[in-house]
Amino acid sequence: MTTLPRTGHAVAADGTRLAYQCQGEGRPLVLLAGQANDHTWWDRTRGDFPSTITMDYRGTGASDAPDSAYSTAGFAEDVIAVLDALDVAEADVYGTSMGGRVAQWVAARYPGRVRRLVLGCTSPGGTHGVERSNDVRLALARRSSVEARETLEDLMYTPGWRAAHPGPYRVLGAHGMPPHAVRGHLVASNTHDAWDVLPEITAPTLVLHGDDDLLAPPANAPLLTERIPDARMHLFAGARHAYFDECRPEASDLVSDFLG
């Protein structure tokens, strides 16, 4: 049985301090959040799993925010730095949204470190990925306004679920991010392209998506499933980007069963 320290910092290759948070005992599940979010993205769901590791991406939470180039491949190296600091040789990895993009790199570049992989509401990126509409992009560009925040809530959750669960919501962006980090996360997500390395993923993979997701269109799910060997797919009917929250516990049960 593996027992990990509850909180701490790892140090990336460039000296950036990366905050991590651990919960439970046993084989760890690494949970990777969406763009410009920290570990609180998983506040409502991490308790569904017996042992979890979360982290604050560089630029978020209690991690350093260097004013340098950010990329999903670079974030993947940060994940490995956290696992190394915790002396975790192998883990399951569950990434959603941009976290799913990061998880693709972790699994492709470090096949020996990933036992099983779950990719949620994400995309392979590049010319093969199916992009969100320009209307959605414009709405997200104005996310500092009250109107834009409401738009983001609507992209995350269905109106009926929001009416029954008034929040606060932990998936709308980390507080206190410096402007350069916000821009860096946006560039990292927008320039992601793991298409060429997806066939190199050896971990059994589960692809999850809401079929009413406008942030990361659900057409990306079959692309990932067909491109990654030994991958399977499940779509949540009527769900939007935060399917893992709105469709809990069904989604968490599916992941738990897959992880075995």
Phi, psi and chi 1 to 4 in degrees:
 res  aa     phi    psi   chi1   chi2   chi3   chi4
   1 MET       -  126.1 -172.8   71.7   71.0      -
   2 THR   -93.4  125.2  -58.6      -      -      -
   3 THR  -114.8  123.5  -57.9      -      -      -
   4 LEU  -109.1  153.2  -58.9  172.7      -      -
   5 PRO   -60.9  146.6   21.0  -32.1      -      -
   6 ARG   -68.9  -42.9  -67.5 -176.4   62.8   83.5
   7 THR  -143.8  162.5   60.2      -      -      -
   8 GLY   171.6 -169.3      -      -      -      -
   9 HIS  -132.5  136.2  -77.7   83.4      -      -
  10 ALA  -100.2  165.4      -      -      -      -
  11 VAL  -121.9  122.0 -179.9      -      -      -
  12 ALA   -73.9  171.8      -      -      -      -
  13 ALA   -60.0  -30.3      -      -      -      -
  14 ASP   -91.8    8.4   64.9   -6.0      -      -
  15 GLY    92.5   -3.5      -      -      -      -
  16 THR   -66.6  131.0  -60.2      -      -      -
  17 ARG   -85.1  130.1  -63.9  173.1   72.5 -110.5
  18 LEU  -119.3  117.9  -54.8  164.0      -      -
  19 ALA   -78.3  139.4      -      -      -      -
  20 TYR  -132.2  160.1   61.4   77.1      -      -
  21 GLN  -138.4  132.3  -51.6   80.4   25.1      -
  22 CYS  -122.5  148.7  -55.9      -      -      -
  23 GLN  -146.2  137.6  176.7  177.4  -67.1      -
  24 GLY    84.3 -171.9      -      -      -      -
  25 GLU  -136.3  152.4  -63.9 -178.5  -16.8      -
  26 GLY   115.9 -166.8      -      -      -      -
  27 ARG   -64.3  122.5 -177.3  176.9   59.9 -118.1
  28 PRO   -78.4  147.2   26.7  -33.0      -      -
  29 LEU  -111.2  118.1  170.8   63.2      -      -
  30 VAL   -83.4  123.4  179.0      -      -      -
  31 LEU  -107.7  121.8  -61.5  170.1      -      -
  32 LEU  -114.8  125.2  -61.0  174.3      -      -
  33 ALA   -83.9  176.5      -      -      -      -
  34 GLY   -81.5  178.3      -      -      -      -
  35 GLN   -56.7  133.4  174.3 -169.8  -40.3      -
  36 ALA    58.5   31.6      -      -      -      -
  37 ASN  -125.2  157.1  -80.5  -92.0      -      -
  38 ASP  -109.8 -163.2   57.7   21.8      -      -
  39 HIS   -64.8  -18.5   72.0  -81.4      -      -
  40 THR   -68.2  -13.8   58.2      -      -      -
  41 TRP   -48.5  -33.7  173.6  -81.8      -      -
  42 TRP   -99.3   10.4  -65.7  103.4      -      -
  43 ASP   -55.8  -39.5  -83.7    0.8      -      -
  44 ARG   -82.8  -17.3  -79.5  176.3   44.1   84.9
  45 THR  -117.9  -18.2   51.7      -      -      -
  46 ARG   -64.7  -27.0   68.3 -179.9  -61.1  161.4
  47 GLY   -68.7   -9.1      -      -      -      -
  48 ASP   -75.7  -10.6  -64.4  -19.2      -      -
  49 PHE  -120.5  143.1  -52.1  105.6      -      -
  50 PRO   -68.6  -29.5   21.2  -31.7      -      -
  51 SER  -146.6  121.1  176.9      -      -      -
  52 THR  -132.4  151.7   60.6      -      -      -
  53 ILE  -125.1  124.3  -60.9  170.5      -      -
  54 THR  -117.1  168.9   53.6      -      -      -
  55 MET  -150.1  158.7   62.3  179.0  -71.1      -
  56 ASP   -96.3  117.4  -64.6  -20.9      -      -
  57 TYR   -54.2  154.0  -66.1  118.3      -      -
  58 ARG   -54.9  135.7   57.7  178.0   62.4 -151.7
  59 GLY    94.2   -5.3      -      -      -      -
  60 THR  -130.6  161.2   73.2      -      -      -
  61 GLY    52.3 -133.1      -      -      -      -
  62 ALA   -93.4   10.1      -      -      -      -
  63 SER   -87.0  160.5  -68.2      -      -      -
  64 ASP   -66.5  159.6  -68.0  -15.8      -      -
  65 ALA  -128.2   70.6      -      -      -      -
  66 PRO   -64.2  145.4   25.1  -35.3      -      -
  67 ASP   -90.1   76.9 -168.5   -5.1      -      -
  68 SER  -144.5  179.7   56.4      -      -      -
  69 ALA   -70.4  133.0      -      -      -      -
  70 TYR  -110.0  146.3  -68.9    9.9      -      -
  71 SER  -152.9  158.4   68.9      -      -      -
  72 THR   -66.8  -35.7   52.3      -      -      -
  73 ALA   -64.5  -37.6      -      -      -      -
  74 GLY   -67.2  -39.6      -      -      -      -
  75 PHE   -61.3  -35.1  -70.8  143.5      -      -
  76 ALA   -63.2  -39.0      -      -      -      -
  77 GLU   -63.2  -34.9  -63.4  -59.8  -41.4      -
  78 ASP   -65.7  -38.0  -70.0  -15.2      -      -
  79 VAL   -59.8  -45.4  173.7      -      -      -
  80 ILE   -63.7  -36.6  -64.9  -60.4      -      -
  81 ALA   -61.3  -39.4      -      -      -      -
  82 VAL   -66.1  -45.5  168.6      -      -      -
  83 LEU   -62.0  -39.6  -67.4 -179.7      -      -
  84 ASP   -63.4  -42.5  -73.5  -13.0      -      -
  85 ALA   -63.3  -31.4      -      -      -      -
  86 LEU   -90.0   -1.1  -68.4  168.8      -      -
  87 ASP    58.7   40.5 -161.8   25.4      -      -
  88 VAL  -100.2  111.5  172.3      -      -      -
  89 ALA   -77.0  -34.8      -      -      -      -
  90 GLU  -146.5  140.7 -177.5 -173.9   62.9      -
  91 ALA  -147.7  162.4      -      -      -      -
  92 ASP   -84.3  150.6  -63.5  -38.0      -      -
  93 VAL  -131.5  130.6  177.4      -      -      -
  94 TYR  -130.2  109.1 -178.8    7.9      -      -
  95 GLY  -117.7  136.8      -      -      -      -
  96 THR  -119.3  144.8   48.5      -      -      -
  97 SER    57.7 -127.8 -163.8      -      -      -
  98 MET   -61.0  -29.7 -170.9 -170.1   76.3      -
  99 GLY   -61.3  -31.3      -      -      -      -
 100 GLY   -68.5  -33.5      -      -      -      -
 101 ARG   -67.4  -43.7  -58.5  178.3 -175.4 -139.9
 102 VAL   -61.2  -43.1  175.1      -      -      -
 103 ALA   -62.2  -32.6      -      -      -      -
 104 GLN   -59.3  -43.7  -67.1  164.4   36.0      -
 105 TRP   -67.8  -41.2  -73.6  113.7      -      -
 106 VAL   -58.6  -48.0  175.5      -      -      -
 107 ALA   -69.7  -35.8      -      -      -      -
 108 ALA   -74.7  -41.1      -      -      -      -
 109 ARG   -84.8  -25.7  -73.9 -175.3  166.9  176.4
 110 TYR  -130.0   64.3  -63.4   93.0      -      -
 111 PRO   -59.4  -29.5   21.0  -33.1      -      -
 112 GLY   -74.4  -11.6      -      -      -      -
 113 ARG   -96.3  -12.0  -52.9  -63.2  -66.2  -90.4
 114 VAL  -116.9  115.5 -179.5      -      -      -
 115 ARG   -79.4  -51.5 -168.3 -171.5   71.8  100.0
 116 ARG  -138.6  150.6  -67.7 -158.7  168.8 -146.9
 117 LEU  -127.4  134.2  175.4   67.5      -      -
 118 VAL  -123.6  126.0 -176.4      -      -      -
 119 LEU  -116.2  117.5  -58.2  175.5      -      -
 120 GLY  -116.3  136.5      -      -      -      -
 121 CYS    42.9   51.1   53.8      -      -      -
 122 THR  -133.8 -172.2 -167.0      -      -      -
 123 SER  -149.1  151.2  162.6      -      -      -
 124 PRO   -72.9  -16.9   27.4  -34.6      -      -
 125 GLY    76.3 -173.3      -      -      -      -
 126 GLY    64.5 -158.0      -      -      -      -
 127 THR   -72.1  -17.5   58.3      -      -      -
 128 HIS   -88.6  -22.4  -65.8   89.9      -      -
 129 GLY   -71.4  149.8      -      -      -      -
 130 VAL   -93.6  116.2 -179.8      -      -      -
 131 GLU   -86.1  155.6  -67.3  -62.9  -37.0      -
 132 ARG   -67.1  162.1   63.1 -167.1   61.3  151.9
 133 SER   -73.4  162.2   70.7      -      -      -
 134 ASN   -63.3  -33.3  -74.2  -28.1      -      -
 135 ASP   -60.9  -41.4  -72.2  -15.5      -      -
 136 VAL   -67.7  -41.3  172.1      -      -      -
 137 ARG   -59.8  -43.2  -72.3 -175.3  179.3  -82.4
 138 LEU   -64.1  -40.6  -72.5  173.1      -      -
 139 ALA   -62.7  -40.9      -      -      -      -
 140 LEU   -70.3  -31.1  -67.0  175.3      -      -
 141 ALA   -66.1  -21.7      -      -      -      -
 142 ARG  -103.7   26.7  -61.2 -170.2  -59.4  -91.5
 143 ARG   -66.2  -11.8   62.0 -178.7  -71.1 -179.8
 144 SER   -74.9  -17.5   59.8      -      -      -
 145 SER   -85.7  159.0   69.1      -      -      -
 146 VAL   -60.5  -41.3  172.6      -      -      -
 147 GLU   -61.4  -42.3 -179.0 -177.4   47.2      -
 148 ALA   -66.5  -37.4      -      -      -      -
 149 ARG   -62.8  -41.8 -175.1  176.8 -178.8   85.7
 150 GLU   -64.7  -36.8  -68.5  175.1   -9.5      -
 151 THR   -62.9  -42.8  -61.6      -      -      -
 152 LEU   -64.5  -41.1 -173.8   57.2      -      -
 153 GLU   -58.3  -40.5  -70.6  177.4    0.6      -
 154 ASP   -69.8  -31.4 -166.0   52.0      -      -
 155 LEU   -73.1  -26.8  -70.1  166.7      -      -
 156 MET   -82.3  -42.2  -72.5  -72.6 -175.8      -
 157 TYR  -131.0  153.1  -58.3  106.2      -      -
 158 THR   -73.3  152.9   61.3      -      -      -
 159 PRO   -58.2  -40.2  -26.6   35.6      -      -
 160 GLY   -63.1  -40.7      -      -      -      -
 161 TRP   -69.1  -39.0 -166.9   88.1      -      -
 162 ARG   -63.7  -37.6  -73.6  171.8   58.7 -159.0
 163 ALA   -63.3  -35.5      -      -      -      -
 164 ALA   -86.0  -17.1      -      -      -      -
 165 HIS  -133.3   83.6  -56.5   80.7      -      -
 166 PRO   -71.7    1.8   25.2  -33.7      -      -
 167 GLY    97.0 -168.3      -      -      -      -
 168 PRO   -71.8  153.0   27.9  -34.9      -      -
 169 TYR   -99.3  137.6  -52.0  114.9      -      -
 170 ARG   -99.4   11.0  -56.1  -63.6 -173.0 -172.5
 171 VAL  -115.6   20.7  -63.4      -      -      -
 172 LEU  -106.4   12.5  -54.7 -179.6      -      -
 173 GLY   117.2  140.9      -      -      -      -
 174 ALA   -73.3  143.7      -      -      -      -
 175 HIS   -79.7  145.8  -64.6  -68.2      -      -
 176 GLY    78.9   13.9      -      -      -      -
 177 MET   -71.0  132.2  -72.6 -176.5   68.8      -
 178 PRO   -67.2  151.8   21.7  -30.4      -      -
 179 PRO   -53.8  -38.7  -27.3   35.9      -      -
 180 HIS   -65.6  -31.3   72.4  -96.8      -      -
 181 ALA   -73.5  -38.8      -      -      -      -
 182 VAL   -59.0  -46.4  174.6      -      -      -
 183 ARG   -63.3  -40.7  -69.3 -168.3  -60.8  -89.2
 184 GLY   -62.4  -41.1      -      -      -      -
 185 HIS   -65.6  -39.8  -86.0 -115.1      -      -
 186 LEU   -62.9  -45.3  179.1   62.2      -      -
 187 VAL   -64.0  -42.0  169.5      -      -      -
 188 ALA   -58.9  -46.2      -      -      -      -
 189 SER   -68.2  -44.3 -168.9      -      -      -
 190 ASN   -69.4  -26.7  -74.2  -12.0      -      -
 191 THR   -98.6    5.3   58.2      -      -      -
 192 HIS   -61.6  135.2  171.8   75.9      -      -
 193 ASP  -155.6   97.2 -175.1   -2.0      -      -
 194 ALA  -108.8   12.6      -      -      -      -
 195 TRP   -52.8  -45.2 -175.3 -101.6      -      -
 196 ASP   -68.3  -26.0  -71.7  -16.8      -      -
 197 VAL   -98.6   -8.0  -58.3      -      -      -
 198 LEU   -57.6  -39.5  -68.0  178.6      -      -
 199 PRO   -65.2  -13.0  -23.3   35.6      -      -
 200 GLU   -83.8   -6.9  -60.1  173.3   16.9      -
 201 ILE   -72.0  124.5  -66.5  175.7      -      -
 202 THR  -103.3  -16.2   58.3      -      -      -
 203 ALA   -72.3  136.9      -      -      -      -
 204 PRO   -53.2  135.6  -24.5   34.0      -      -
 205 THR  -127.9  137.1  -59.0      -      -      -
 206 LEU  -115.0  125.6  175.7   63.2      -      -
 207 VAL  -107.8  124.0  177.5      -      -      -
 208 LEU  -121.4  145.9  -57.9  176.0      -      -
 209 HIS  -162.8  145.8 -138.9  110.7      -      -
 210 GLY   -82.4  138.1      -      -      -      -
 211 ASP   -83.5    3.1   70.3    0.6      -      -
 212 ASP  -120.8   34.5 -167.2   27.0      -      -
 213 ASP   -88.1  116.2 -173.3  -13.2      -      -
 214 LEU   -95.7  -16.3  -61.8 -178.6      -      -
 215 LEU   -74.3  -47.5  -88.0  178.9      -      -
 216 ALA  -126.5   94.3      -      -      -      -
 217 PRO   -51.1  140.4  -29.1   36.8      -      -
 218 PRO   -64.6  -13.7   20.8  -32.1      -      -
 219 ALA   -62.1  -16.6      -      -      -      -
 220 ASN   -72.0  -26.7  -73.6  -67.8      -      -
 221 ALA   -61.7  -50.7      -      -      -      -
 222 PRO   -66.1  -28.5   18.2  -29.9      -      -
 223 LEU   -61.0  -47.0  -68.4  176.1      -      -
 224 LEU   -65.0  -42.9  -70.1  165.5      -      -
 225 THR   -63.0  -39.9  -54.7      -      -      -
 226 GLU   -76.6  -27.4  -66.8  165.0    8.1      -
 227 ARG   -84.1  -29.6 -172.1   70.0  171.2  165.3
 228 ILE   -95.5  125.0  -60.6  172.1      -      -
 229 PRO   -60.6  142.5  -21.8   32.8      -      -
 230 ASP    59.6   36.4 -164.3   24.3      -      -
 231 ALA  -101.8  148.6      -      -      -      -
 232 ARG  -128.4  164.1   66.6 -173.2   76.4  168.3
 233 MET  -135.7  147.6  179.5 -179.6   73.7      -
 234 HIS  -141.6  131.0 -179.6   86.4      -      -
 235 LEU  -108.0  139.6  -60.4 -179.7      -      -
 236 PHE   -98.6  116.5  -64.3   90.4      -      -
 237 ALA   -63.6  126.3      -      -      -      -
 238 GLY    78.4   -2.4      -      -      -      -
 239 ALA   -84.7  152.2      -      -      -      -
 240 ARG  -105.0 -152.6  -60.2 -175.9  178.1 -179.0
 241 HIS   -64.8  -39.5 -161.3   58.7      -      -
 242 ALA   -90.3   48.7      -      -      -      -
 243 TYR   -55.6  -35.6   76.0   86.0      -      -
 244 PHE   -64.2  -22.1   53.1   90.2      -      -
 245 ASP   -96.1  -52.7 -164.9    2.7      -      -
 246 GLU   -66.0  -37.1  179.1  162.4  -10.9      -
 247 CYS   -96.2   13.6  -63.7      -      -      -
 248 ARG   -71.0  137.6  176.7 -176.0  178.4 -117.8
 249 PRO   -92.9   -1.2   32.8  -35.3      -      -
 250 GLU   -54.9  -45.9  178.6 -171.7    1.5      -
 251 ALA   -64.7  -44.7      -      -      -      -
 252 SER   -64.9  -36.7  -67.3      -      -      -
 253 ASP   -64.5  -41.4  -73.9  -13.3      -      -
 254 LEU   -60.3  -44.5  -85.8  173.7      -      -
 255 VAL   -64.4  -45.8  172.5      -      -      -
 256 SER   -59.9  -43.5  -65.0      -      -      -
 257 ASP   -63.8  -39.9  -70.6  -15.8      -      -
 258 PHE   -65.2  -40.4  173.1   71.3      -      -
 259 LEU   -72.5  -23.4  -61.7  179.8      -      -
 260 GLY    72.8      -      -      -      -      -
